[in-house]
Amino acid sequence: CFMPEKIKDVYLVYLVRSLLPKSTSRGIIFTSTIKKCEMVAQMLKILHIPALALHAVQKQRDRRSALSMFKSGVVNILVATDIASRGLDIPAVEVVLNYDVPKDPRQYIHRVGRTARFQASGKAVTLVTQYDVKMVSDIETVIGRRLENFETDEERITALIGDVFAARKLAKIQMNGAGGF
């Protein structure tokens, strides 16, 4: 899904609302950094989209709690760094959203593979900005095929801009107030 870097968060919210409309659908949003992971999780919560963060800076009990709540369906969106891309038993993930394009194409395979556990199927959408085109090309080379373009509703995306920008700003203020990441 192509978009300008400046409105990447707006596209993310659009995709979350479009692809995970039911509380029974589970999705993982992968970010490249702990700071982005926390910011995205906070922003979604501010927008009344229940989400939990999962990253290496959290205490082990907090990671276990987030994973347990996600697996049990208490919260259906997990915002994670690559700590969740492999090695964790997370069944029934219908949607993977790559907030950041992974620099290593093999990491892309691990991330999107989260939707294919136990012969299940799902959707994987990668948010691609003007700065990510080379990395997408590298991924396509490794997987041996071109990625399909995900069609969006630009009117619905435009309608979200004000709310998402306000939520992102508030999330950053909250993170700075909590000591930041």
DONU-175434 format. One record per residue: residue number from 1; residue in one letter; x, y, z of N, C-alpha, C in turn. Coordinates in nm, 3 decimals. Layout:
<nodes>
+-----+---+---------+---------+---------+---------+---------+---------+---------+---------+---------+
!   k ! r !     n.u !     n.v !     n.w !    ca.u !    ca.v !    ca.w !     c.u !     c.v !     c.w !
+-----+---+---------+---------+---------+---------+---------+---------+---------+---------+---------+
! NUM ! A !       X !       Y !       Z !       X !       Y !       Z !       X !       Y !       Z !
...
+-----+---+---------+---------+---------+---------+---------+---------+---------+---------+---------+
</nodes>
This chain:
<nodes>
+-----+---+---------+---------+---------+---------+---------+---------+---------+---------+---------+
!   k ! r !     n.u !     n.v !     n.w !    ca.u !    ca.v !    ca.w !     c.u !     c.v !     c.w !
+-----+---+---------+---------+---------+---------+---------+---------+---------+---------+---------+
!   1 ! C !   0.087 !  -0.117 !   0.000 !   0.000 !   0.000 !   0.000 !   0.091 !   0.123 !   0.000 !
!   2 ! F !   0.089 !   0.199 !  -0.111 !   0.177 !   0.315 !  -0.125 !   0.114 !   0.440 !  -0.065 !
!   3 ! M !   0.197 !   0.521 !   0.003 !   0.150 !   0.648 !   0.059 !   0.270 !   0.738 !   0.089 !
!   4 ! P !   0.244 !   0.869 !   0.099 !   0.352 !   0.959 !   0.141 !   0.383 !   0.936 !   0.290 !
!   5 ! E !   0.508 !   0.947 !   0.326 !   0.553 !   0.927 !   0.465 !   0.472 !   1.011 !   0.565 !
!   6 ! K !   0.438 !   1.135 !   0.528 !   0.370 !   1.226 !   0.620 !   0.235 !   1.175 !   0.669 !
!   7 ! I !   0.168 !   1.094 !   0.589 !   0.035 !   1.047 !   0.629 !   0.029 !   0.895 !   0.647 !
!   8 ! K !   0.142 !   0.837 !   0.677 !   0.151 !   0.693 !   0.697 !   0.057 !   0.645 !   0.809 !
!   9 ! D !   0.051 !   0.719 !   0.919 !  -0.036 !   0.681 !   1.030 !  -0.183 !   0.682 !   0.990 !
!  10 ! V !  -0.220 !   0.773 !   0.903 !  -0.358 !   0.781 !   0.856 !  -0.393 !   0.654 !   0.777 !
!  11 ! Y !  -0.303 !   0.613 !   0.691 !  -0.324 !   0.489 !   0.616 !  -0.331 !   0.369 !   0.710 !
!  12 ! L !  -0.247 !   0.368 !   0.811 !  -0.249 !   0.258 !   0.906 !  -0.387 !   0.246 !   0.972 !
!  13 ! V !  -0.440 !   0.357 !   1.020 !  -0.571 !   0.354 !   1.086 !  -0.679 !   0.310 !   0.987 !
!  14 ! Y !  -0.672 !   0.359 !   0.866 !  -0.766 !   0.316 !   0.762 !  -0.759 !   0.164 !   0.743 !
!  15 ! L !  -0.637 !   0.111 !   0.732 !  -0.620 !  -0.033 !   0.711 !  -0.670 !  -0.113 !   0.831 !
!  16 ! V !  -0.641 !  -0.067 !   0.951 !  -0.689 !  -0.136 !   1.071 !  -0.841 !  -0.140 !   1.072 !
!  17 ! R !  -0.903 !  -0.028 !   1.045 !  -1.049 !  -0.023 !   1.046 !  -1.109 !  -0.103 !   0.931 !
!  18 ! S !  -1.041 !  -0.110 !   0.819 !  -1.092 !  -0.184 !   0.703 !  -1.072 !  -0.335 !   0.715 !
!  19 ! L !  -0.954 !  -0.374 !   0.763 !  -0.919 !  -0.516 !   0.763 !  -0.947 !  -0.587 !   0.895 !
!  20 ! L !  -0.964 !  -0.512 !   1.003 !  -0.991 !  -0.570 !   1.134 !  -1.116 !  -0.507 !   1.196 !
!  21 ! P !  -1.227 !  -0.511 !   1.123 !  -1.347 !  -0.442 !   1.173 !  -1.416 !  -0.512 !   1.289 !
!  22 ! K !  -1.396 !  -0.642 !   1.302 !  -1.463 !  -0.717 !   1.407 !  -1.367 !  -0.740 !   1.523 !
!  23 ! S !  -1.422 !  -0.747 !   1.641 !  -1.338 !  -0.773 !   1.757 !  -1.288 !  -0.916 !   1.759 !
!  24 ! T !  -1.340 !  -1.001 !   1.671 !  -1.294 !  -1.140 !   1.666 !  -1.177 !  -1.159 !   1.570 !
!  25 ! S !  -1.150 !  -1.062 !   1.486 !  -1.036 !  -1.071 !   1.393 !  -0.910 !  -1.030 !   1.467 !
!  26 ! R !  -0.801 !  -1.104 !   1.445 !  -0.675 !  -1.071 !   1.511 !  -0.572 !  -1.024 !   1.409 !
!  27 ! G !  -0.498 !  -0.920 !   1.448 !  -0.394 !  -0.869 !   1.360 !  -0.271 !  -0.827 !   1.436 !
!  28 ! I !  -0.158 !  -0.834 !   1.368 !  -0.031 !  -0.788 !   1.424 !   0.021 !  -0.676 !   1.335 !
!  29 ! I !   0.059 !  -0.566 !   1.398 !   0.122 !  -0.453 !   1.329 !   0.269 !  -0.456 !   1.366 !
!  30 ! F !   0.356 !  -0.473 !   1.266 !   0.500 !  -0.479 !   1.292 !   0.563 !  -0.342 !   1.268 !
!  31 ! T !   0.643 !  -0.299 !   1.364 !   0.719 !  -0.174 !   1.353 !   0.867 !  -0.207 !   1.361 !
!  32 ! S !   0.950 !  -0.113 !   1.318 !   1.094 !  -0.137 !   1.318 !   1.162 !  -0.101 !   1.449 !
!  33 ! T !   1.098 !  -0.017 !   1.530 !   1.162 !   0.026 !   1.654 !   1.065 !   0.019 !   1.772 !
!  34 ! I !   1.121 !   0.014 !   1.889 !   1.042 !   0.011 !   2.012 !   0.963 !   0.141 !   2.027 !
!  35 ! K !   1.025 !   0.252 !   1.995 !   0.958 !   0.382 !   2.006 !   0.835 !   0.388 !   1.915 !
!  36 ! K !   0.850 !   0.342 !   1.792 !   0.736 !   0.341 !   1.700 !   0.629 !   0.244 !   1.749 !
!  37 ! C !   0.671 !   0.132 !   1.802 !   0.577 !   0.033 !   1.855 !   0.489 !   0.096 !   1.963 !
!  38 ! E !   0.551 !   0.162 !   2.057 !   0.476 !   0.228 !   2.165 !   0.387 !   0.340 !   2.112 !
!  39 ! M !   0.441 !   0.421 !   2.020 !   0.365 !   0.533 !   1.966 !   0.241 !   0.484 !   1.892 !
!  40 ! V !   0.256 !   0.382 !   1.809 !   0.143 !   0.330 !   1.732 !   0.039 !   0.271 !   1.826 !
!  41 ! A !   0.082 !   0.194 !   1.925 !  -0.014 !   0.135 !   2.021 !  -0.089 !   0.245 !   2.095 !
!  42 ! Q !  -0.019 !   0.348 !   2.140 !  -0.083 !   0.459 !   2.211 !  -0.181 !   0.533 !   2.120 !
!  43 ! M !  -0.137 !   0.560 !   1.998 !  -0.222 !   0.632 !   1.903 !  -0.351 !   0.555 !   1.877 !
!  44 ! L !  -0.341 !   0.424 !   1.858 !  -0.461 !   0.344 !   1.834 !  -0.554 !   0.348 !   1.954 !
!  45 ! K !  -0.499 !   0.337 !   2.074 !  -0.583 !   0.343 !   2.195 !  -0.657 !   0.477 !   2.204 !
!  46 ! I !  -0.587 !   0.584 !   2.172 !  -0.650 !   0.718 !   2.174 !  -0.765 !   0.724 !   2.075 !
!  47 ! L !  -0.752 !   0.653 !   1.965 !  -0.857 !   0.648 !   1.862 !  -0.963 !   0.540 !   1.892 !
!  48 ! H !  -0.961 !   0.489 !   2.015 !  -1.058 !   0.387 !   2.060 !  -1.046 !   0.256 !   1.983 !
!  49 ! I !  -0.924 !   0.223 !   1.946 !  -0.893 !   0.096 !   1.882 !  -0.804 !   0.020 !   1.981 !
!  50 ! P !  -0.860 !  -0.076 !   2.052 !  -0.780 !  -0.147 !   2.153 !  -0.660 !  -0.217 !   2.091 !
!  51 ! A !  -0.543 !  -0.188 !   2.146 !  -0.418 !  -0.247 !   2.096 !  -0.319 !  -0.257 !   2.211 !
!  52 ! L !  -0.231 !  -0.354 !   2.202 !  -0.125 !  -0.372 !   2.301 !   0.010 !  -0.373 !   2.232 !
!  53 ! A !   0.110 !  -0.320 !   2.300 !   0.246 !  -0.320 !   2.248 !   0.319 !  -0.445 !   2.298 !
!  54 ! L !   0.412 !  -0.495 !   2.216 !   0.497 !  -0.607 !   2.254 !   0.637 !  -0.580 !   2.199 !
!  55 ! H !   0.732 !  -0.560 !   2.291 !   0.870 !  -0.532 !   2.249 !   0.967 !  -0.571 !   2.360 !
!  56 ! A !   1.094 !  -0.566 !   2.330 !   1.199 !  -0.617 !   2.419 !   1.224 !  -0.532 !   2.543 !
!  57 ! V !   1.185 !  -0.407 !   2.544 !   1.210 !  -0.323 !   2.661 !   1.110 !  -0.352 !   2.774 !
!  58 ! Q !   0.998 !  -0.411 !   2.739 !   0.899 !  -0.446 !   2.841 !   0.953 !  -0.553 !   2.934 !
!  59 ! K !   0.904 !  -0.552 !   3.056 !   0.937 !  -0.659 !   3.149 !   0.876 !  -0.788 !   3.097 !
!  60 ! Q !   0.938 !  -0.899 !   3.131 !   0.891 !  -1.028 !   3.083 !   0.743 !  -1.051 !   3.118 !
!  61 ! R !   0.702 !  -1.016 !   3.238 !   0.562 !  -1.036 !   3.278 !   0.466 !  -0.952 !   3.194 !
!  62 ! D !   0.510 !  -0.831 !   3.154 !   0.427 !  -0.746 !   3.070 !   0.415 !  -0.804 !   2.929 !
!  63 ! R !   0.525 !  -0.860 !   2.878 !   0.521 !  -0.925 !   2.747 !   0.428 !  -1.047 !   2.751 !
!  64 ! R !   0.442 !  -1.127 !   2.857 !   0.354 !  -1.245 !   2.870 !   0.208 !  -1.203 !   2.880 !
!  65 ! S !   0.182 !  -1.099 !   2.956 !   0.045 !  -1.050 !   2.973 !  -0.013 !  -1.002 !   2.840 !
!  66 ! A !   0.064 !  -0.924 !   2.765 !   0.017 !  -0.874 !   2.635 !  -0.011 !  -0.990 !   2.541 !
!  67 ! L !   0.079 !  -1.086 !   2.538 !   0.062 !  -1.202 !   2.451 !  -0.059 !  -1.285 !   2.492 !
!  68 ! S !  -0.078 !  -1.302 !   2.620 !  -0.193 !  -1.378 !   2.671 !  -0.325 !  -1.309 !   2.636 !
!  69 ! M !  -0.329 !  -1.177 !   2.654 !  -0.451 !  -1.102 !   2.623 !  -0.482 !  -1.108 !   2.473 !
!  70 ! F !  -0.377 !  -1.105 !   2.391 !  -0.395 !  -1.114 !   2.247 !  -0.444 !  -1.254 !   2.207 !
!  71 ! K !  -0.378 !  -1.356 !   2.258 !  -0.414 !  -1.494 !   2.223 !  -0.556 !  -1.529 !   2.268 !
!  72 ! S !  -0.597 !  -1.475 !   2.382 !  -0.731 !  -1.507 !   2.435 !  -0.840 !  -1.422 !   2.371 !
!  73 ! G !  -0.803 !  -1.321 !   2.294 !  -0.901 !  -1.238 !   2.226 !  -0.950 !  -1.119 !   2.306 !
!  74 ! V !  -0.889 !  -1.093 !   2.422 !  -0.927 !  -0.976 !   2.502 !  -0.897 !  -0.850 !   2.421 !
!  75 ! V !  -0.784 !  -0.851 !   2.352 !  -0.744 !  -0.743 !   2.261 !  -0.708 !  -0.810 !   2.128 !
!  76 ! N !  -0.756 !  -0.753 !   2.019 !  -0.734 !  -0.821 !   1.890 !  -0.623 !  -0.761 !   1.805 !
!  77 ! I !  -0.554 !  -0.658 !   1.855 !  -0.444 !  -0.599 !   1.779 !  -0.320 !  -0.594 !   1.866 !
!  78 ! L !  -0.213 !  -0.652 !   1.812 !  -0.085 !  -0.651 !   1.879 !   0.010 !  -0.567 !   1.793 !
!  79 ! V !   0.068 !  -0.464 !   1.853 !   0.167 !  -0.382 !   1.784 !   0.302 !  -0.431 !   1.836 !
!  80 ! A !   0.387 !  -0.477 !   1.747 !   0.509 !  -0.545 !   1.791 !   0.630 !  -0.511 !   1.706 !
!  81 ! T !   0.744 !  -0.526 !   1.769 !   0.869 !  -0.524 !   1.695 !   0.890 !  -0.667 !   1.644 !
!  82 ! D !   1.004 !  -0.691 !   1.583 !   1.028 !  -0.824 !   1.527 !   1.043 !  -0.932 !   1.633 !
!  83 ! I !   1.033 !  -0.895 !   1.760 !   1.032 !  -0.995 !   1.867 !   0.917 !  -1.094 !   1.847 !
!  84 ! A !   0.810 !  -1.050 !   1.778 !   0.693 !  -1.136 !   1.757 !   0.692 !  -1.203 !   1.619 !
!  85 ! S !   0.796 !  -1.182 !   1.541 !   0.793 !  -1.237 !   1.405 !   0.826 !  -1.385 !   1.400 !
!  86 ! R !   0.893 !  -1.435 !   1.502 !   0.921 !  -1.579 !   1.504 !   0.941 !  -1.627 !   1.648 !
!  87 ! G !   0.922 !  -1.757 !   1.664 !   0.948 !  -1.817 !   1.793 !   0.833 !  -1.811 !   1.892 !
!  88 ! L !   0.725 !  -1.743 !   1.859 !   0.611 !  -1.736 !   1.949 !   0.494 !  -1.813 !   1.889 !
!  89 ! D !   0.422 !  -1.884 !   1.972 !   0.304 !  -1.957 !   1.927 !   0.185 !  -1.861 !   1.930 !
!  90 ! I !   0.153 !  -1.807 !   1.814 !   0.040 !  -1.715 !   1.802 !  -0.049 !  -1.766 !   1.690 !
!  91 ! P !  -0.148 !  -1.849 !   1.724 !  -0.239 !  -1.899 !   1.619 !  -0.345 !  -1.797 !   1.580 !
!  92 ! A !  -0.407 !  -1.821 !   1.468 !  -0.524 !  -1.745 !   1.423 !  -0.500 !  -1.596 !   1.404 !
!  93 ! V !  -0.393 !  -1.560 !   1.336 !  -0.369 !  -1.420 !   1.300 !  -0.420 !  -1.402 !   1.158 !
!  94 ! E !  -0.524 !  -1.320 !   1.142 !  -0.584 !  -1.300 !   1.010 !  -0.515 !  -1.191 !   0.928 !
!  95 ! V !  -0.455 !  -1.093 !   0.998 !  -0.397 !  -0.979 !   0.927 !  -0.260 !  -0.944 !   0.985 !
!  96 ! V !  -0.164 !  -0.923 !   0.897 !  -0.034 !  -0.867 !   0.935 !  -0.020 !  -0.736 !   0.860 !
!  97 ! L !   0.008 !  -0.630 !   0.935 !   0.035 !  -0.500 !   0.875 !   0.180 !  -0.463 !   0.905 !
!  98 ! N !   0.257 !  -0.444 !   0.801 !   0.395 !  -0.400 !   0.818 !   0.395 !  -0.248 !   0.817 !
!  99 ! Y !   0.395 !  -0.189 !   0.936 !   0.400 !  -0.044 !   0.947 !   0.529 !   0.007 !   0.884 !
! 100 ! D !   0.637 !  -0.068 !   0.910 !   0.766 !  -0.038 !   0.849 !   0.807 !  -0.156 !   0.762 !
! 101 ! V !   0.862 !  -0.126 !   0.646 !   0.915 !  -0.231 !   0.560 !   1.042 !  -0.284 !   0.626 !
! 102 ! P !   1.052 !  -0.414 !   0.646 !   1.174 !  -0.466 !   0.709 !   1.295 !  -0.451 !   0.616 !
! 103 ! K !   1.409 !  -0.420 !   0.675 !   1.531 !  -0.402 !   0.596 !   1.583 !  -0.535 !   0.542 !
! 104 ! D !   1.557 !  -0.643 !   0.614 !   1.599 !  -0.776 !   0.572 !   1.479 !  -0.848 !   0.510 !
! 105 ! P !   1.487 !  -0.883 !   0.382 !   1.374 !  -0.950 !   0.316 !   1.328 !  -1.077 !   0.387 !
! 106 ! R !   1.420 !  -1.149 !   0.452 !   1.381 !  -1.271 !   0.524 !   1.291 !  -1.238 !   0.641 !
! 107 ! Q !   1.310 !  -1.121 !   0.699 !   1.224 !  -1.079 !   0.810 !   1.081 !  -1.058 !   0.760 !
! 108 ! Y !   1.068 !  -1.008 !   0.638 !   0.936 !  -0.993 !   0.577 !   0.866 !  -1.128 !   0.571 !
! 109 ! I !   0.938 !  -1.231 !   0.529 !   0.881 !  -1.365 !   0.518 !   0.833 !  -1.414 !   0.655 !
! 110 ! H !   0.913 !  -1.391 !   0.758 !   0.873 !  -1.432 !   0.893 !   0.750 !  -1.356 !   0.941 !
! 111 ! R !   0.747 !  -1.227 !   0.914 !   0.632 !  -1.146 !   0.956 !   0.503 !  -1.193 !   0.889 !
! 112 ! V !   0.504 !  -1.197 !   0.757 !   0.379 !  -1.231 !   0.687 !   0.341 !  -1.377 !   0.709 !
! 113 ! G !   0.439 !  -1.459 !   0.744 !   0.411 !  -1.598 !   0.774 !   0.325 !  -1.616 !   0.898 !
! 114 ! R !   0.310 !  -1.513 !   0.977 !   0.223 !  -1.518 !   1.094 !   0.078 !  -1.548 !   1.056 !
! 115 ! T !   0.039 !  -1.513 !   0.933 !  -0.099 !  -1.539 !   0.890 !  -0.116 !  -1.680 !   0.836 !
! 116 ! A !  -0.008 !  -1.753 !   0.819 !  -0.016 !  -1.885 !   0.755 !   0.008 !  -2.000 !   0.852 !
! 117 ! R !  -0.005 !  -1.976 !   0.979 !   0.015 !  -2.082 !   1.077 !  -0.096 !  -2.186 !   1.068 !
! 118 ! F !  -0.058 !  -2.309 !   1.082 !  -0.154 !  -2.420 !   1.088 !  -0.248 !  -2.422 !   0.966 !
! 119 ! Q !  -0.192 !  -2.402 !   0.847 !  -0.265 !  -2.403 !   0.720 !  -0.374 !  -2.295 !   0.713 !
! 120 ! A !  -0.365 !  -2.195 !   0.795 !  -0.460 !  -2.085 !   0.788 !  -0.418 !  -1.989 !   0.677 !
! 121 ! S !  -0.507 !  -1.900 !   0.641 !  -0.472 !  -1.798 !   0.544 !  -0.510 !  -1.662 !   0.600 !
! 122 ! G !  -0.458 !  -1.560 !   0.540 !  -0.488 !  -1.426 !   0.588 !  -0.436 !  -1.323 !   0.491 !
! 123 ! K !  -0.433 !  -1.199 !   0.537 !  -0.385 !  -1.089 !   0.454 !  -0.261 !  -1.029 !   0.519 !
! 124 ! A !  -0.171 !  -0.985 !   0.433 !  -0.053 !  -0.912 !   0.479 !  -0.041 !  -0.788 !   0.390 !
! 125 ! V !  -0.035 !  -0.672 !   0.455 !  -0.024 !  -0.546 !   0.381 !   0.096 !  -0.471 !   0.438 !
! 126 ! T !   0.178 !  -0.421 !   0.350 !   0.296 !  -0.345 !   0.388 !   0.276 !  -0.199 !   0.349 !
! 127 ! L !   0.298 !  -0.109 !   0.444 !   0.287 !   0.034 !   0.418 !   0.419 !   0.080 !   0.356 !
! 128 ! V !   0.411 !   0.129 !   0.233 !   0.531 !   0.163 !   0.157 !   0.530 !   0.314 !   0.128 !
! 129 ! T !   0.636 !   0.380 !   0.174 !   0.650 !   0.523 !   0.146 !   0.755 !   0.541 !   0.036 !
! 130 ! Q !   0.776 !   0.665 !   0.002 !   0.874 !   0.698 !  -0.102 !   1.015 !   0.652 !  -0.064 !
! 131 ! Y !   1.040 !   0.629 !   0.065 !   1.172 !   0.589 !   0.112 !   1.192 !   0.437 !   0.115 !
! 132 ! D !   1.087 !   0.362 !   0.085 !   1.089 !   0.216 !   0.101 !   1.096 !   0.137 !  -0.028 !
! 133 ! V !   1.093 !   0.202 !  -0.142 !   1.080 !   0.133 !  -0.270 !   1.193 !   0.033 !  -0.293 !
! 134 ! K !   1.315 !   0.067 !  -0.261 !   1.429 !  -0.024 !  -0.280 !   1.414 !  -0.148 !  -0.193 !
! 135 ! M !   1.371 !  -0.132 !  -0.069 !   1.355 !  -0.247 !   0.020 !   1.244 !  -0.340 !  -0.031 !
! 136 ! V !   1.137 !  -0.284 !  -0.087 !   1.030 !  -0.366 !  -0.144 !   1.083 !  -0.443 !  -0.264 !
! 137 ! S !   1.164 !  -0.377 !  -0.345 !   1.226 !  -0.444 !  -0.460 !   1.313 !  -0.562 !  -0.413 !
! 138 ! D !   1.387 !  -0.543 !  -0.306 !   1.470 !  -0.650 !  -0.250 !   1.383 !  -0.766 !  -0.202 !
! 139 ! I !   1.272 !  -0.736 !  -0.139 !   1.179 !  -0.839 !  -0.092 !   1.125 !  -0.918 !  -0.212 !
! 140 ! E !   1.083 !  -0.846 !  -0.315 !   1.029 !  -0.912 !  -0.435 !   1.132 !  -1.005 !  -0.498 !
! 141 ! T !   1.257 !  -0.965 !  -0.498 !   1.363 !  -1.049 !  -0.553 !   1.376 !  -1.178 !  -0.471 !
! 142 ! V !   1.375 !  -1.166 !  -0.340 !   1.391 !  -1.282 !  -0.253 !   1.272 !  -1.377 !  -0.263 !
! 143 ! I !   1.149 !  -1.324 !  -0.268 !   1.032 !  -1.413 !  -0.273 !   0.999 !  -1.458 !  -0.415 !
! 144 ! G !   1.062 !  -1.398 !  -0.515 !   1.046 !  -1.441 !  -0.652 !   0.916 !  -1.399 !  -0.717 !
! 145 ! R !   0.857 !  -1.291 !  -0.669 !   0.735 !  -1.239 !  -0.732 !   0.711 !  -1.095 !  -0.688 !
! 146 ! R !   0.631 !  -1.026 !  -0.768 !   0.596 !  -0.887 !  -0.737 !   0.483 !  -0.885 !  -0.636 !
! 147 ! L !   0.490 !  -0.793 !  -0.544 !   0.382 !  -0.775 !  -0.448 !   0.267 !  -0.701 !  -0.517 !
! 148 ! E !   0.145 !  -0.737 !  -0.481 !   0.028 !  -0.673 !  -0.539 !   0.001 !  -0.540 !  -0.470 !
! 149 ! N !  -0.051 !  -0.444 !  -0.546 !  -0.089 !  -0.316 !  -0.489 !  -0.222 !  -0.330 !  -0.416 !
! 150 ! F !  -0.230 !  -0.278 !  -0.295 !  -0.354 !  -0.281 !  -0.217 !  -0.433 !  -0.154 !  -0.246 !
! 151 ! E !  -0.554 !  -0.170 !  -0.297 !  -0.637 !  -0.055 !  -0.332 !  -0.699 !   0.007 !  -0.206 !
! 152 ! T !  -0.705 !   0.139 !  -0.203 !  -0.760 !   0.210 !  -0.088 !  -0.868 !   0.308 !  -0.132 !
! 153 ! D !  -0.945 !   0.353 !  -0.035 !  -1.050 !   0.451 !  -0.058 !  -0.997 !   0.586 !  -0.009 !
! 154 ! E !  -0.948 !   0.666 !  -0.103 !  -0.883 !   0.793 !  -0.068 !  -0.975 !   0.889 !   0.007 !
! 155 ! E !  -1.104 !   0.886 !  -0.023 !  -1.198 !   0.973 !   0.050 !  -1.204 !   0.938 !   0.196 !
! 156 ! R !  -1.212 !   0.809 !   0.226 !  -1.216 !   0.764 !   0.366 !  -1.084 !   0.796 !   0.437 !
! 157 ! I !  -0.976 !   0.785 !   0.364 !  -0.845 !   0.816 !   0.424 !  -0.836 !   0.965 !   0.455 !
! 158 ! T !  -0.874 !   1.047 !   0.362 !  -0.871 !   1.192 !   0.383 !  -0.956 !   1.234 !   0.502 !
! 159 ! A !  -1.069 !   1.169 !   0.521 !  -1.158 !   1.201 !   0.633 !  -1.095 !   1.171 !   0.768 !
! 160 ! L !  -0.994 !   1.087 !   0.772 !  -0.930 !   1.048 !   0.898 !  -0.815 !   1.139 !   0.941 !
! 161 ! I !  -0.767 !   1.222 !   0.851 !  -0.643 !   1.297 !   0.876 !  -0.644 !   1.375 !   1.007 !
! 162 ! G !  -0.744 !   1.455 !   1.032 !  -0.747 !   1.538 !   1.153 !  -0.743 !   1.456 !   1.280 !
! 163 ! D !  -0.826 !   1.354 !   1.289 !  -0.831 !   1.271 !   1.409 !  -0.699 !   1.196 !   1.431 !
! 164 ! V !  -0.643 !   1.142 !   1.324 !  -0.519 !   1.065 !   1.338 !  -0.402 !   1.156 !   1.375 !
! 165 ! F !  -0.392 !   1.273 !   1.315 !  -0.284 !   1.365 !   1.350 !  -0.294 !   1.408 !   1.496 !
! 166 ! A !  -0.415 !   1.435 !   1.542 !  -0.435 !   1.474 !   1.682 !  -0.398 !   1.359 !   1.775 !
! 167 ! A !  -0.437 !   1.237 !   1.740 !  -0.406 !   1.120 !   1.823 !  -0.256 !   1.094 !   1.826 !
! 168 ! R !  -0.190 !   1.109 !   1.712 !  -0.044 !   1.088 !   1.708 !   0.026 !   1.190 !   1.796 !
! 169 ! K !  -0.018 !   1.314 !   1.789 !   0.044 !   1.419 !   1.871 !   0.025 !   1.390 !   2.019 !
! 170 ! L !  -0.095 !   1.350 !   2.058 !  -0.124 !   1.318 !   2.197 !  -0.043 !   1.196 !   2.242 !
! 171 ! A !  -0.030 !   1.097 !   2.157 !   0.050 !   0.977 !   2.190 !   0.195 !   1.016 !   2.216 !
! 172 ! K !   0.250 !   1.103 !   2.133 !   0.389 !   1.146 !   2.153 !   0.404 !   1.224 !   2.282 !
! 173 ! I !   0.307 !   1.309 !   2.314 !   0.311 !   1.385 !   2.440 !   0.306 !   1.288 !   2.557 !
! 174 ! Q !   0.217 !   1.188 !   2.552 !   0.206 !   1.090 !   2.659 !   0.336 !   1.012 !   2.676 !
! 175 ! M !   0.398 !   0.975 !   2.565 !   0.523 !   0.900 !   2.572 !   0.634 !   0.984 !   2.634 !
! 176 ! N !   0.640 !   1.113 !   2.598 !   0.742 !   1.200 !   2.654 !   0.718 !   1.221 !   2.804 !
! 177 ! G !   0.591 !   1.229 !   2.842 !   0.556 !   1.246 !   2.983 !   0.587 !   1.123 !   3.067 !
! 178 ! A !   0.588 !   1.007 !   3.003 !   0.614 !   0.882 !   3.073 !   0.763 !   0.843 !   3.068 !
! 179 ! G !   0.845 !   0.936 !   3.028 !   0.988 !   0.907 !   3.021 !   1.036 !   0.872 !   2.881 !
! 180 ! G !   0.942 !   0.854 !   2.790 !   0.976 !   0.827 !   2.651 !   1.040 !   0.692 !   2.629 !
! 181 ! F !   1.074 !   0.666 !   2.504 !   1.141 !   0.540 !   2.469 !   1.259 !   0.569 !   2.381 !
+-----+---+---------+---------+---------+---------+---------+---------+---------+---------+---------+
</nodes>
